[in-house]
Amino acid sequence: MRPFLLIMATCAALWPALSLADATVPTKDIPGSKDSPALKRYDGSFIVSYTKFSYTDFKVSLANLEPTDQHDVMTNQPVLPKQEKELEGVLTRLVYLIPADRSPSR
């Protein structure tokens, strides 16, 4: 059997199980999460991931990202800044789900 047909047959066989998966869209923030006091939330969005570190180290970019042979740990992209600074302190990571009819860049 050709690889493409094998993949299609596998997908067809798994389709009933995939259709039963719980893929609900969040309608409220995850429990225990809260917005940053420094940034305003995009109207109609919900927090879907929230992590807060009381004390950690992290790097801040001080220059534009440039192509490189290395991969950025956070984005897995082959770009890194030419200059960055390591800081220590409180770190909060928030991930929001925005409404489907909105652009994340506006």
TIRO-591853 format. One line per field, with one value per residue: residue number from 1; x, z, y of N, C-alpha, C in turn. Coordinates in steps of 0.02 Angstrom, whole numbers, plus 50000, padded with zeros to 5 digits. Layout:
# TIRO-591853
n	NUM/...
n_xx	X/...
n_zz	Z/...
n_yy	Y/...
ca_xx	X/...
ca_zz	Z/...
ca_yy	Y/...
c_xx	X/...
c_zz	Z/...
c_yy	Y/...
This chain:
# TIRO-591853
n	1/2/3/4/5/6/7/8/9/10/11/12/13/14/15/16/17/18/19/20/21/22/23/24/25/26/27/28/29/30/31/32/33/34/35/36/37/38/39/40/41/42/43/44/45/46/47/48/49/50/51/52/53/54/55/56/57/58/59/60/61/62/63/64/65/66/67/68/69/70/71/72/73/74/75/76/77/78/79/80/81/82/83/84/85/86/87/88/89/90/91/92/93/94/95/96/97/98/99/100/101/102/103/104/105/106
n_xx	50042/50026/50112/50034/49902/49898/49907/49788/49696/49721/49684/49547/49507/49527/49441/49307/49342/49410/49309/49237/49310/49335/49318/49290/49263/49339/49245/49269/49398/49538/49537/49609/49687/49742/49736/49876/49926/49986/49952/49817/49678/49629/49473/49342/49421/49494/49586/49687/49800/49908/50045/50143/50292/50372/50504/50629/50747/50768/50781/50791/50759/50863/50878/50831/50765/50870/50915/50982/51087/51048/50909/50775/50726/50599/50514/50551/50605/50721/50789/50870/50903/51029/51078/51051/50985/51007/50891/50824/50688/50511/50405/50275/50174/50055/49924/49809/49648/49578/49430/49355/49326/49415/49570/49735/49829/49780
n_zz	50000/49962/50046/50063/50047/50154/50263/50243/50261/50395/50458/50426/50497/50627/50640/50701/50839/50857/50835/50951/51046/51178/51138/51185/51180/51282/51398/51502/51613/51661/51818/51958/51886/51839/51772/51718/51814/51743/51609/51492/51462/51308/51242/51266/51274/51346/51482/51451/51488/51626/51718/51858/51925/52076/52093/51975/51839/51684/51508/51421/51267/51184/51059/50884/50819/50740/50603/50641/50680/50791/50897/50968/51133/51185/51074/50975/50856/50724/50762/50850/50967/50937/51046/51218/51387/51546/51674/51842/51948/51979/51871/51758/51653/51531/51431/51312/51241/51102/51033/50890/50780/50780/50754/50807/50796/50805
n_yy	49941/50112/50248/50368/50321/50233/50322/50394/50289/50258/50378/50378/50266/50308/50415/50402/50394/50515/50607/50598/50662/50780/50938/51069/51244/51363/51462/51541/51604/51498/51411/51497/51585/51752/51918/52018/52159/52258/52255/52274/52168/52089/52125/52009/51896/51744/51672/51538/51473/51483/51530/51562/51617/51640/51671/51670/51643/51728/51770/51924/51997/52113/52158/52145/51989/51870/51762/51599/51455/51390/51339/51427/51401/51431/51455/51368/51409/51448/51571/51701/51834/51958/52021/52002/52002/51931/51912/51913/51867/51893/51802/51796/51701/51715/51649/51686/51652/51717/51796/51716/51797/51900/51987/51947/52044/52171
ca_xx	50000/50064/50111/49978/49841/49902/49890/49716/49659/49729/49641/49477/49494/49527/49391/49255/49370/49426/49247/49212/49354/49306/49352/49249/49297/49330/49200/49292/49468/49553/49538/49671/49723/49721/49770/49932/49904/50021/49925/49744/49656/49593/49402/49314/49470/49495/49651/49687/49861/49932/50100/50175/50351/50389/50573/50662/50789/50743/50817/50752/50792/50881/50888/50787/50784/50909/50922/51039/51087/51019/50836/50751/50693/50529/50473/50578/50619/50793/50806/50888/50926/51103/51095/50999/51007/50976/50862/50797/50632/50445/50388/50207/50159/49983/49904/49739/49610/49540/49371/49370/49317/49462/49640/49778/49876/49746
ca_zz	50000/49959/50110/50066/50059/50222/50307/50235/50293/50467/50478/50421/50551/50690/50639/50753/50905/50858/50839/51019/51090/51209/51110/51200/51181/51348/51404/51560/51630/51700/51890/51988/51844/51842/51726/51742/51828/51697/51540/51485/51426/51245/51255/51244/51277/51407/51499/51443/51520/51674/51760/51893/51963/52125/52081/51923/51794/51615/51464/51386/51204/51179/50988/50840/50809/50680/50587/50674/50675/50853/50903/51028/51176/51196/51013/50930/50792/50715/50767/50917/50966/50939/51113/51268/51456/51593/51732/51894/51983/51968/51801/51747/51583/51518/51363/51303/51182/51080/50992/50822/50729/50794/50734/50865/50785/50808
ca_yy	50000/50174/50284/50414/50283/50207/50378/50407/50234/50265/50434/50357/50219/50345/50469/50398/50411/50587/50646/50595/50700/50840/50996/51127/51309/51394/51520/51579/51593/51438/51426/51520/51632/51822/51963/52059/52227/52304/52251/52266/52109/52098/52114/51946/51841/51704/51644/51465/51447/51532/51506/51617/51598/51691/51691/51629/51683/51728/51814/51975/52018/52184/52170/52106/51919/51858/51690/51566/51382/51365/51346/51459/51352/51449/51454/51317/51441/51459/51642/51724/51904/51967/52044/51988/52012/51885/51945/51870/51896/51865/51792/51771/51686/51712/51633/51703/51632/51776/51779/51692/51849/51955/51978/51957/52099/52236
c_xx	50045/50059/50051/49913/49839/49883/49815/49675/49663/49685/49568/49460/49490/49472/49337/49281/49385/49363/49217/49254/49319/49345/49310/49292/49285/49284/49217/49366/49478/49557/49607/49711/49699/49763/49829/49905/49935/49991/49850/49729/49620/49520/49378/49361/49466/49566/49646/49750/49889/49986/50132/50233/50366/50460/50603/50709/50761/50781/50769/50792/50804/50893/50838/50811/50818/50912/50986/51034/51056/50943/50820/50711/50618/50486/50494/50589/50694/50811/50821/50908/51002/51124/51036/51029/50971/50954/50838/50738/50567/50432/50318/50198/50084/49972/49829/49711/49568/49480/49391/49367/49364/49532/49684/49824/49843/49715
c_zz	50000/50026/50117/50081/50129/50273/50303/50269/50368/50493/50477/50478/50618/50695/50692/50823/50910/50865/50908/51069/51116/51185/51122/51201/51249/51346/51465/51572/51668/51774/51915/51947/51856/51794/51759/51758/51780/51627/51540/51443/51361/51258/51226/51247/51345/51419/51495/51471/51565/51717/51793/51935/52011/52116/52030/51884/51724/51574/51429/51325/51205/51106/50948/50835/50741/50666/50619/50662/50737/50852/50970/51069/51182/51133/50963/50860/50785/50712/50840/50913/50968/51009/51160/51338/51500/51655/51782/51927/51969/51893/51796/51672/51577/51444/51359/51240/51163/51039/50920/50769/50739/50772/50796/50856/50788/50875
c_yy	50062/50212/50332/50378/50254/50261/50392/50352/50238/50321/50414/50310/50254/50398/50462/50416/50485/50629/50646/50635/50762/50901/51059/51190/51341/51454/51562/51563/51527/51457/51447/51570/51703/51863/51997/52128/52278/52306/52242/52205/52129/52081/52048/51886/51805/51677/51568/51433/51502/51500/51567/51588/51655/51717/51642/51674/51676/51779/51862/51997/52093/52203/52129/52035/51911/51783/51661/51490/51351/51374/51378/51408/51367/51441/51401/51345/51453/51533/51658/51797/51907/51989/52029/51997/51962/51923/51892/51906/51859/51859/51763/51760/51677/51694/51644/51671/51692/51754/51762/51747/51909/51937/51989/52017/52167/52247
